[in-house]
Amino acid sequence: MFGMIQNQVKRFCLLIFMTYLTILFYVTLFTFNHYAYGKSFNLELFDSIKLMFNSGNPWLFAKNVLGNVGLFLPFGFLVPLNYRKLRAFKTNLFLSFSISLIIESCQFLFAKRIFDVDDILLNIIGAAAGWLLFKCLYGIVIYVYKKGCK
């Protein structure tokens, strides 16, 4: 009985992850970005973050900086939740870097948008925050489970 419930929970978590990936790729590659300045690139770290901060538009800053962090927070949480072999912090950072690099490259090549190294950095920070959240919650669940088994 417990094994059947456990399998259903695993399938549900995988469904959430697949749904998240679908939304992630849709939002980053197929939505219209009215702030986009056409096909261009930024290879100077912190350049676009400074530009957003100095714009005087808090919405623009929040959307781009906090949005990029928030966009990858679920990635950092859902990868270790679904894949035990991918729970290492370095692995999570590498995967978030890789996926973010793919997205930025596709935005530049196919969506006529900006390739921005700051977006990659912010995505990695979001994934790291998600990983930390996973580790904290996972630790609490394990602690409660062990406490209940005594």
N, C-alpha and C positions, 0 to 999 in steps of 0.2 A: 504494500500500500504506500509506504513512504517513498519507495523508489519510483512509483508511478507519478506521485506528486512532484518529486524532484525533477523528473524528466519533463513534466509540463512546465515547470518554472524555467528550466533551461531553454525550452523551445520558445517560451514567451520572451525571455531576455534576448534571445537571438533575433526574434521578430522585431523587438524594439531597436536593436542595433541595425538591422537591415533597413528599417523605416528611417532611422536617423541618417544613415548613409545616403539614402535616396533624397531626403530633404536637404542634406548638406550639398550634394552635387547639384540639385535643382537651384538652390539659393545662390550658389557661387558661380554657376555656369549658365543658367537659363533665365534668370530674372533681370529685368532692366535696372540699371544703376544710373540714376539721373545725375550722380556726382562724377561719373566717369568722364575722363577727358580724352577719350579715344584710345587707340592702341599706343601704349607707351610703356616705359619701364622705369623702376627706381631700384638701383643697386646700392644706394648709399644708406647704411643702417641708421635708423632714427630720423631720416629726412622727412618722410611723409608724416610721421608722428609729430614732429616739430611743426610741420606745415598745418596740420589739423589743430594743434594746440594754439598756434598763433593766429588762426583764422578768426578768432573771437566768436565762433559759432559752437556753443557747447554741444548742440545736437550732432553736428558733424563729427566732433571729436568722440562723443560717446558712441555714435553709430559705427565709426571705423575702428577705434581702438578697443572699446569694450565689446563691440560686436564681434571682432575677430577673436578675442579671448573667449567670449561666450560660445562662439560657434564650435570651438574644438574642446570645450570642457566635457561635453558628453562623450567625445571620442576617448579621452583619457580615462573616463570612468567605465565605459562599455567594453573596451577592448580587454582589459584584465578580468572583467566580470564574465565575459563569454569565453575567453581563451586562456586557460591556466598557464600554458607555455609562454604566453606573451605578457606575463605579469611584472617582469623586471622593469624598473624605471627607465634604464637606458633603452630597452626595447621599445617602450612606449614613446619615448622621445624620438627615436629613429623612425618609427612608423608615422608619428604625427608630422615630422619633418618631410617624410617621403610623400605622404598624401597631400600635404599643403603645397609642396613643390609641384606635384602633378596638377593640382587645381590652378595654381598661379600660372603655370606654363600653358594650360588649356585656356585660361582666361585671355592670355596674351595672343596665343596662336589662333584660336577659333572664335572667341567672343569679342574680339577687338576691344579688350579692356587692358588694365594696367597690371604688369608683373611687378610686384612690390615685395622686397625682402622684409620690410617691416610687417607685412601681413603674415609672412612665414614665422617670424619671431613671435608675434602675438598669438598665432595659432599654437605654437609650441608651448607658450606660457599657459594658454588655456588647457591644453592636454595635460600639462604637469599639474595644474590645479585639480583637474578631474581625477588624475591618478592618485593625488593626495587624499581627495575625498573618498575614493574607492578604498584606499588602505585604511583610513580611519573607520569607515563604516564596516568594512570587512573585519577589522580587529574587534570592533564592538560585537558583531554577530558571533564571532568565534568565542569571545569571552563569555557572552550570555549563554551560548550553547554548552560550553564546558561547565559553566556554573550550574546549569540545569541538569546536567548528566550526573552530578555528584549525589 
